[in-house]
Amino acid sequence: MTKTDVSVREVGMRDGLQSISFIMPTTKKHEWAVREAAAGVREIEVASFVPPKLLPQMADGAEVVAQARKIAGLTVAALVPNLKGAERAVEAGAHKLNVVLSVSEGHNRANVRKTVQESLAEFARIVALVRALPAERRPIVCGGLATCFGCTIEGDVPEAQVLDTVERAIATGIDELVLADTVGYGNPAQVRRIFAAAQRIAGALPIAAHFHDTRGLGLANAVAALDTGIRRLDASLGGFGGCPYAPGASGNVDMEDLVFMLESMGMKTGVDLNRLLEVRRFIESVLPTDTFAGAVAVAGLPKNYRPAA
């Protein structure tokens, strides 16, 4: 497998598909995963294990995970909102459990109907569930902290509060951490401060960045995170996704634009950009939506584009 400088992780199959009313057929979800993995993306969040009555778009999560596990070399991730969801994801065979809380109390209550402390207790229960499994069956437990850079409900989220939550989340025993700009409030200076401080707290624990492009700063924030040493970045094919508690918010950083930027900067992603653009065209043919974002897919690659050596 090609050595990479930056890991780009696809979240559109979960974050994007749950944001639109159209329910993509299970066979097409699998084809999406197969095609994007063949383009070089090595981690895909393929499903969310929430009650089907709340998100019918994710009702086939177990089947999608089982099919994705057949793709050689792919890390199959799933969002789990609680212990029950984690149990279902473990049973399905997910390689990684993405457990999420919001740093702002208002957003956390709106999103999962829990206080932050209650969500942290849920983190600990999920970690305990995983640690009790045989070693060969243990998925990675990734703790995601949403609204780290601002909140549509509470406005400012103090940086001290973010870093305190980072410390408390790590104390639950998680294997990885993600800091998210869920509603697109962050700016590069803020990103540098928070990620630098979070890494001092986390030590060797891996940290990833999850940005939304709501106000056009997604790629700038990604560069700011890179400046602090972050080498794991979430993105979404076609810029799909968005927070349901951020009305009018656009989606995640566009995967094609992110790969183009990184490769142009000389940072290897392991992703073949031309093949990735073909995957986007496949998704455009499947989804009856006009919510695609991204500049590279519209303008095309410049004649002087060269992937990182």
VEXDREN-2710 file (C-alpha; in Angstrom, 1 decimal):
% VEXDREN-2710
k/r/px/py/pz
1/MET/0.0/0.0/0.0
2/THR/1.3/3.4/-0.9
3/LYS/2.7/5.5/2.0
4/THR/0.7/8.7/2.5
5/ASP/1.4/12.0/4.1
6/VAL/-2.3/12.7/4.9
7/SER/-5.2/10.4/5.5
8/VAL/-8.4/11.7/3.9
9/ARG/-11.5/9.9/5.3
10/GLU/-14.9/9.9/3.5
11/VAL/-17.9/10.8/5.6
12/GLY/-20.5/11.5/2.9
13/MET/-22.0/8.0/2.9
14/ARG/-23.2/8.8/6.4
15/ASP/-23.1/12.6/6.9
16/GLY/-24.3/13.3/3.4
17/LEU/-26.9/10.6/2.8
18/GLN/-28.6/11.2/6.1
19/SER/-29.1/14.9/5.2
20/ILE/-31.3/14.3/2.1
21/SER/-34.7/12.7/1.9
22/PHE/-33.8/10.3/-1.0
23/ILE/-32.9/6.8/0.3
24/MET/-30.0/5.4/-1.8
25/PRO/-30.4/1.7/-2.5
26/THR/-28.1/-0.5/-0.6
27/THR/-26.5/-1.9/-3.8
28/LYS/-25.6/1.7/-4.8
29/LYS/-24.1/2.4/-1.4
30/HIS/-21.9/-0.6/-1.8
31/GLU/-20.9/0.4/-5.3
32/TRP/-20.0/3.9/-4.0
33/ALA/-17.7/2.3/-1.4
34/VAL/-16.1/0.0/-3.9
35/ARG/-15.4/2.7/-6.4
36/GLU/-14.1/5.2/-3.8
37/ALA/-11.8/2.6/-2.2
38/ALA/-10.5/1.7/-5.7
39/ALA/-9.7/5.5/-6.1
40/GLY/-7.5/5.2/-3.0
41/VAL/-9.7/6.4/-0.1
42/ARG/-8.8/4.0/2.7
43/GLU/-11.4/4.9/5.3
44/ILE/-15.1/5.5/4.8
45/GLU/-17.9/6.2/7.3
46/VAL/-20.5/4.0/5.7
47/ALA/-23.5/4.1/8.0
48/SER/-25.1/5.4/11.2
49/PHE/-26.6/3.0/13.8
50/VAL/-29.5/5.2/14.9
51/PRO/-33.1/3.9/15.1
52/PRO/-34.4/3.4/11.5
53/LYS/-37.6/5.4/12.4
54/LEU/-35.4/8.5/13.0
55/LEU/-33.2/8.0/10.0
56/PRO/-34.7/5.6/7.4
57/GLN/-31.8/6.5/5.1
58/MET/-29.5/4.5/7.5
59/ALA/-31.9/1.5/8.1
60/ASP/-29.6/-0.8/6.0
61/GLY/-26.5/0.0/8.1
62/ALA/-25.7/-3.6/9.1
63/GLU/-25.9/-4.8/5.5
64/VAL/-23.8/-1.8/4.3
65/VAL/-21.1/-2.5/6.9
66/ALA/-21.1/-6.2/6.1
67/GLN/-20.6/-5.6/2.4
68/ALA/-18.0/-2.9/2.9
69/ARG/-15.9/-5.2/5.0
70/LYS/-15.3/-7.3/1.9
71/ILE/-13.4/-4.4/0.3
72/ALA/-9.7/-5.2/0.8
73/GLY/-7.7/-2.6/2.8
74/LEU/-10.7/-0.4/3.7
75/THR/-11.3/0.8/7.2
76/VAL/-15.1/0.6/7.6
77/ALA/-16.4/3.2/10.1
78/ALA/-19.9/3.7/11.5
79/LEU/-21.4/6.5/13.6
80/VAL/-22.9/5.2/16.9
81/PRO/-25.0/7.6/19.0
82/ASN/-25.2/5.4/22.1
83/LEU/-24.4/2.0/23.6
84/LYS/-27.2/0.2/21.7
85/GLY/-25.9/1.6/18.4
86/ALA/-22.4/0.5/19.3
87/GLU/-23.7/-3.0/20.0
88/ARG/-25.3/-3.1/16.6
89/ALA/-22.2/-1.8/14.9
90/VAL/-20.0/-4.3/16.6
91/GLU/-22.3/-7.1/15.6
92/ALA/-22.2/-5.9/12.0
93/GLY/-18.4/-5.9/12.1
94/ALA/-17.5/-2.2/11.9
95/HIS/-13.7/-1.6/12.1
96/LYS/-14.3/1.8/13.8
97/LEU/-17.0/3.2/16.0
98/ASN/-17.4/7.0/15.7
99/VAL/-19.1/8.2/19.0
100/VAL/-20.1/11.8/19.0
101/LEU/-21.0/14.5/21.5
102/SER/-21.3/18.3/21.2
103/VAL/-19.2/20.5/23.4
104/SER/-22.0/23.0/23.7
105/GLU/-24.7/21.8/26.1
106/GLY/-27.5/23.2/24.0
107/HIS/-26.5/21.5/20.8
108/ASN/-25.8/18.2/22.6
109/ARG/-29.3/18.2/24.2
110/ALA/-30.9/19.0/20.8
111/ASN/-28.8/16.4/19.0
112/VAL/-28.8/13.4/21.4
113/ARG/-31.0/14.5/24.3
114/LYS/-28.2/14.2/26.8
115/THR/-26.0/16.5/28.8
116/VAL/-22.3/16.5/27.9
117/GLN/-21.5/14.6/31.1
118/GLU/-24.1/12.0/30.2
119/SER/-22.6/11.6/26.7
120/LEU/-19.1/11.2/28.2
121/ALA/-20.5/8.4/30.4
122/GLU/-21.8/6.8/27.2
123/PHE/-18.3/7.1/25.7
124/ALA/-17.0/5.2/28.7
125/ARG/-19.7/2.5/28.4
126/ILE/-18.9/2.0/24.7
127/VAL/-15.1/1.7/25.5
128/ALA/-15.9/-0.9/28.2
129/LEU/-18.0/-2.8/25.7
130/VAL/-15.2/-2.9/23.2
131/ARG/-12.5/-3.7/25.7
132/ALA/-14.5/-6.8/26.8
133/LEU/-14.4/-8.2/23.3
134/PRO/-11.7/-10.7/22.1
135/ALA/-8.8/-8.7/20.7
136/GLU/-9.4/-9.7/17.1
137/ARG/-13.0/-8.3/17.3
138/ARG/-12.3/-5.0/18.9
139/PRO/-13.1/-2.0/16.7
140/ILE/-11.3/1.4/17.2
141/VAL/-13.3/3.7/19.4
142/CYS/-13.1/7.3/18.0
143/GLY/-14.6/10.1/20.1
144/GLY/-15.9/13.0/18.0
145/LEU/-16.3/16.4/19.6
146/ALA/-18.8/18.6/17.7
147/THR/-19.3/22.3/17.9
148/CYS/-15.7/22.9/18.9
149/PHE/-15.5/26.2/17.1
150/GLY/-19.0/27.6/17.7
151/CYS/-22.6/26.7/18.0
152/THR/-25.8/27.7/16.2
153/ILE/-27.7/27.4/19.5
154/GLU/-25.3/29.0/22.0
155/GLY/-23.0/31.1/19.7
156/ASP/-19.5/31.2/21.3
157/VAL/-18.1/28.0/22.7
158/PRO/-15.2/29.0/25.0
159/GLU/-11.9/27.4/24.0
160/ALA/-11.3/26.5/27.6
161/GLN/-14.5/24.5/27.6
162/VAL/-13.4/22.7/24.4
163/LEU/-10.1/21.7/25.9
164/ASP/-11.7/20.6/29.1
165/THR/-14.0/18.4/27.1
166/VAL/-11.0/17.1/25.1
167/GLU/-9.3/16.0/28.4
168/ARG/-12.5/14.4/29.7
169/ALA/-13.1/12.6/26.5
170/ILE/-9.6/11.2/26.4
171/ALA/-10.1/10.0/30.0
172/THR/-12.9/7.7/29.0
173/GLY/-10.3/5.5/27.2
174/ILE/-11.1/6.3/23.5
175/ASP/-8.5/5.4/20.9
176/GLU/-8.8/8.4/18.6
177/LEU/-10.2/11.9/18.8
178/VAL/-11.9/14.1/16.2
179/LEU/-12.5/17.9/16.6
180/ALA/-15.3/19.1/14.4
181/ASP/-16.5/22.5/13.2
182/THR/-20.0/21.2/12.9
183/VAL/-21.7/24.4/11.9
184/GLY/-19.0/26.1/10.0
185/TYR/-18.1/28.9/12.5
186/GLY/-14.4/28.3/12.7
187/ASN/-11.5/30.4/11.3
188/PRO/-7.9/29.4/10.7
189/ALA/-6.4/31.4/13.7
190/GLN/-8.9/29.7/16.0
191/VAL/-8.2/26.3/14.4
192/ARG/-4.5/26.6/15.0
193/ARG/-5.0/27.5/18.6
194/ILE/-7.4/24.8/19.4
195/PHE/-5.6/22.0/17.6
196/ALA/-2.2/22.9/18.9
197/ALA/-3.6/22.9/22.5
198/ALA/-5.5/19.7/22.0
199/GLN/-2.4/17.9/20.8
200/ARG/-0.5/19.0/23.9
201/ILE/-3.3/17.4/26.0
202/ALA/-3.6/14.3/23.8
203/GLY/0.0/13.4/23.5
204/ALA/0.3/10.3/21.2
205/LEU/-3.4/9.9/20.8
206/PRO/-4.4/10.4/17.2
207/ILE/-6.4/13.5/16.4
208/ALA/-8.4/14.2/13.2
209/ALA/-10.1/17.3/11.9
210/HIS/-13.7/17.6/10.5
211/PHE/-14.6/20.8/8.8
212/HIS/-17.7/22.2/7.1
213/ASP/-17.5/24.7/4.3
214/THR/-20.5/26.7/5.4
215/ARG/-18.8/30.1/5.0
216/GLY/-16.1/29.1/2.5
217/LEU/-13.3/28.5/5.1
218/GLY/-13.2/24.7/5.0
219/LEU/-10.0/24.4/3.0
220/ALA/-8.3/27.3/4.8
221/ASN/-9.2/25.6/8.1
222/ALA/-7.8/22.3/6.8
223/VAL/-4.5/24.1/6.0
224/ALA/-4.5/25.6/9.5
225/ALA/-4.9/22.2/11.1
226/LEU/-2.1/20.8/8.9
227/ASP/0.1/23.6/10.2
228/THR/-0.3/22.2/13.7
229/GLY/0.7/18.7/12.6
230/ILE/-2.8/17.2/12.0
231/ARG/-2.6/14.5/9.3
232/ARG/-6.1/13.1/9.4
233/LEU/-8.9/15.0/7.6
234/ASP/-12.6/14.2/7.0
235/ALA/-14.3/15.2/3.8
236/SER/-17.3/14.3/1.7
237/LEU/-17.6/13.5/-2.0
238/GLY/-19.4/16.3/-3.6
239/GLY/-19.4/18.3/-0.4
240/PHE/-22.4/16.4/1.0
241/GLY/-23.5/16.7/4.6
242/GLY/-24.5/19.3/7.1
243/CYS/-25.8/19.7/10.6
244/PRO/-29.7/19.5/11.0
245/TYR/-29.4/22.2/13.7
246/ALA/-27.6/24.6/11.4
247/PRO/-30.4/25.8/9.0
248/GLY/-29.0/26.7/5.6
249/ALA/-25.6/25.3/6.4
250/SER/-23.7/23.8/3.5
251/GLY/-22.0/20.5/3.8
252/ASN/-18.6/19.1/4.6
253/VAL/-15.3/20.1/2.9
254/ASP/-15.5/18.7/-0.7
255/MET/-13.3/15.6/-1.0
256/GLU/-12.2/16.3/-4.6
257/ASP/-11.1/19.9/-3.7
258/LEU/-9.3/18.7/-0.6
259/VAL/-7.4/16.0/-2.5
260/PHE/-6.5/18.5/-5.2
261/MET/-5.2/21.0/-2.7
262/LEU/-3.1/18.4/-0.7
263/GLU/-1.6/16.8/-3.8
264/SER/-0.8/20.2/-5.3
265/MET/1.0/21.1/-2.0
266/GLY/3.1/18.0/-2.4
267/MET/1.3/16.0/0.3
268/LYS/0.5/12.4/-0.7
269/THR/-3.0/11.2/-0.1
270/GLY/-2.9/7.9/-1.9
271/VAL/-5.9/9.0/-3.9
272/ASP/-6.1/9.1/-7.7
273/LEU/-8.0/12.3/-8.3
274/ASN/-9.2/11.4/-11.8
275/ARG/-10.7/8.2/-10.5
276/LEU/-12.2/10.2/-7.6
277/LEU/-13.9/12.6/-10.0
278/GLU/-15.3/9.5/-11.8
279/VAL/-16.9/8.4/-8.5
280/ARG/-18.4/11.8/-8.1
281/ARG/-20.0/11.5/-11.5
282/PHE/-21.4/8.1/-10.5
283/ILE/-23.0/9.6/-7.4
284/GLU/-24.4/12.5/-9.4
285/SER/-26.1/9.9/-11.7
286/VAL/-27.6/8.1/-8.7
287/LEU/-28.8/10.9/-6.6
288/PRO/-31.7/13.2/-7.7
289/THR/-30.2/16.2/-6.0
290/ASP/-28.5/19.5/-6.9
291/THR/-26.7/19.9/-3.6
292/PHE/-23.3/19.0/-4.9
293/ALA/-20.5/21.4/-4.1
294/GLY/-16.8/21.7/-5.0
295/ALA/-14.8/23.7/-7.6
296/VAL/-12.5/21.1/-9.2
297/ALA/-15.4/19.1/-10.5
298/VAL/-16.7/22.2/-12.3
299/ALA/-13.5/23.8/-13.5
300/GLY/-11.5/20.6/-14.1
301/LEU/-7.9/19.9/-13.3
302/PRO/-5.4/22.6/-14.5
303/LYS/-2.9/21.5/-17.2
304/ASN/0.0/21.9/-14.8
305/TYR/-1.6/19.6/-12.1
306/ARG/0.8/17.0/-10.8
307/PRO/0.0/14.6/-7.9
308/ALA/2.5/14.6/-5.1
309/ALA/5.7/12.7/-6.0
END
